[in-house]
Amino acid sequence: MIGKRLGKFEIKAWIGGGQFADVFLAFDTVVKRDFAIKVSRARERDVKGLIAEAQVLAALEHPNIVRFYSADVIDGRLVIVMEFVEGRSLRSLLDEEGRLSVPRALSIIYQVLDALEFAHSKGILHRDVKPENILVAQGDRVKLTDFGLAALVNPARLSA
């Protein structure tokens, strides 16, 4: 279990989690900024999947993909530091607002497709696109997140 502090990060809130990791809103006490940090539940030696996710995210600089900052081992756990997106998941938006207008839905879909096209150009298949992994910020800016199940179709493209 994570306490109120993890290394230089002050944990502000739990954002979500999956089978292998939890995501927290955390304040970096050195740079004085909020980040989303994904913290493995397993110890360092058991986190091959999270390491692969960090490598994938590091290769994906795109306006519609959550930005990767760094990965580190803190207190024996792998931590991925990512952009904190102020907004909500597409699932939450749909639950709260119901059916979206066609122009709004198309805007969101086009942004997701742009992110996927970029990832595919790098040889990466997301493999877990669902409303929970599509973040919608103010102005309906979309960020695709959670590349934990991504597959590398062509690993040589990662560095291209």
C-alpha positions as CSV (number, residue, x, y, z in Angstrom):
1,M,0.0,0.0,0.0
2,I,1.2,3.5,-0.8
3,G,1.2,6.1,1.9
4,K,1.0,9.8,1.6
5,R,4.5,10.1,0.2
6,L,6.5,8.1,-2.3
7,G,10.0,9.3,-2.7
8,K,9.8,13.0,-3.7
9,F,6.1,12.7,-4.5
10,E,3.3,13.7,-2.2
11,I,0.3,11.5,-3.1
12,K,-2.8,13.6,-3.5
13,A,-5.4,11.1,-4.8
14,W,-5.9,7.7,-6.3
15,I,-6.9,8.1,-9.9
16,G,-7.4,4.4,-10.9
17,G,-5.8,1.1,-11.3
18,G,-5.6,-2.2,-13.0
19,Q,-4.3,-5.6,-12.4
20,F,-0.6,-4.7,-12.1
21,A,-0.5,-1.0,-11.0
22,D,-2.2,1.9,-9.5
23,V,-2.3,5.5,-10.8
24,F,-2.1,8.4,-8.5
25,L,-2.3,12.2,-8.8
26,A,1.0,13.2,-7.2
27,F,2.8,16.4,-6.5
28,D,6.5,16.5,-7.3
29,T,8.1,18.3,-4.4
30,V,11.2,19.2,-6.4
31,V,9.7,20.7,-9.5
32,K,6.5,21.8,-7.7
33,R,4.1,20.3,-10.3
34,D,1.4,17.7,-10.4
35,F,1.9,14.5,-12.3
36,A,0.1,11.2,-12.8
37,I,2.3,8.4,-11.5
38,K,1.7,4.7,-12.2
39,V,3.1,2.6,-9.4
40,S,3.6,-1.1,-9.8
41,R,2.0,-3.4,-7.2
42,A,4.7,-5.9,-7.7
43,R,8.3,-5.5,-6.6
44,E,11.0,-4.3,-9.0
45,R,12.0,-7.8,-10.2
46,D,8.4,-8.6,-11.3
47,V,7.6,-5.6,-13.4
48,K,8.6,-6.5,-17.0
49,G,5.2,-5.4,-18.3
50,L,5.4,-2.0,-16.7
51,I,9.0,-1.5,-18.0
52,A,7.8,-2.3,-21.5
53,E,5.0,0.2,-21.1
54,A,7.5,2.9,-20.1
55,Q,9.6,2.1,-23.2
56,V,6.5,2.4,-25.4
57,L,5.4,5.7,-23.9
58,A,8.9,7.1,-24.2
59,A,8.6,6.6,-28.0
60,L,5.2,8.2,-28.3
61,E,5.4,12.0,-28.3
62,H,2.1,13.0,-29.8
63,P,-0.5,15.7,-28.7
64,N,-3.2,13.0,-28.3
65,I,-1.1,10.5,-26.2
66,V,-0.5,11.1,-22.6
67,R,3.1,12.5,-22.2
68,F,5.8,10.3,-20.6
69,Y,8.3,12.0,-18.4
70,S,10.4,9.3,-16.7
71,A,10.5,5.9,-15.0
72,D,12.3,5.1,-11.8
73,V,12.4,2.7,-9.0
74,I,11.2,4.2,-5.7
75,D,11.0,2.2,-2.5
76,G,11.5,-1.0,-4.6
77,R,8.6,-0.3,-6.9
78,L,8.7,0.8,-10.6
79,V,7.1,4.2,-11.0
80,I,6.1,5.7,-14.4
81,V,5.8,9.5,-14.3
82,M,3.3,10.9,-16.8
83,E,1.4,14.0,-17.7
84,F,-1.6,14.6,-15.4
85,V,-4.6,15.3,-17.6
86,E,-7.2,17.5,-16.0
87,G,-10.4,16.1,-17.2
88,R,-12.2,12.8,-17.2
89,S,-12.4,9.5,-19.0
90,L,-14.7,9.2,-22.0
91,R,-16.6,6.6,-19.9
92,S,-17.2,9.1,-17.2
93,L,-18.3,11.7,-19.7
94,L,-20.7,9.3,-21.3
95,D,-22.1,8.3,-17.9
96,E,-22.7,11.9,-16.9
97,E,-23.8,13.4,-20.2
98,G,-25.3,10.5,-22.1
99,R,-25.2,10.4,-25.9
100,L,-22.8,12.8,-27.5
101,S,-23.7,15.0,-30.5
102,V,-22.3,13.7,-33.8
103,P,-19.9,16.6,-34.3
104,R,-18.5,16.2,-30.7
105,A,-18.2,12.4,-31.1
106,L,-16.4,12.8,-34.4
107,S,-14.0,15.2,-32.9
108,I,-13.1,12.8,-30.1
109,I,-12.9,9.8,-32.5
110,Y,-10.6,11.7,-34.9
111,Q,-8.2,12.5,-32.1
112,V,-8.1,8.9,-30.9
113,L,-7.5,7.8,-34.5
114,D,-4.7,10.3,-34.9
115,A,-3.1,8.9,-31.8
116,L,-3.5,5.3,-32.9
117,E,-2.2,6.1,-36.4
118,F,0.9,7.6,-34.8
119,A,1.4,4.7,-32.5
120,H,1.0,2.3,-35.5
121,S,3.6,4.2,-37.4
122,K,6.0,3.4,-34.5
123,G,5.1,-0.3,-34.7
124,I,2.9,-0.2,-31.6
125,L,-0.6,-1.6,-31.2
126,H,-2.5,-0.3,-28.2
127,R,-4.7,-3.4,-27.7
128,D,-6.9,-1.8,-25.0
129,V,-8.7,1.1,-26.5
130,K,-11.9,1.6,-24.5
131,P,-13.7,4.6,-23.0
132,E,-11.8,4.3,-19.7
133,N,-8.4,4.8,-21.5
134,I,-9.5,7.9,-23.4
135,L,-9.1,11.0,-21.4
136,V,-11.1,14.1,-22.3
137,A,-9.7,17.4,-21.1
138,Q,-11.2,20.9,-21.4
139,G,-12.1,21.8,-24.9
140,D,-12.6,18.1,-25.7
141,R,-8.8,17.7,-26.1
142,V,-8.2,13.9,-26.1
143,K,-5.3,12.0,-24.6
144,L,-5.0,8.2,-25.1
145,T,-3.5,6.5,-22.1
146,D,-2.7,3.0,-20.7
147,F,-0.4,1.3,-23.1
148,G,0.1,-1.5,-20.6
149,L,-1.2,-4.2,-23.0
150,A,0.5,-2.6,-26.1
151,A,2.2,-5.0,-28.5
152,L,5.3,-4.1,-30.4
153,V,4.8,-5.2,-34.0
154,N,8.1,-3.8,-35.2
155,P,10.4,-2.9,-32.2
156,A,13.0,-1.4,-34.6
157,R,10.6,1.5,-35.3
158,L,10.6,2.5,-31.6
159,S,13.8,4.5,-32.0
160,A,12.8,5.8,-35.5
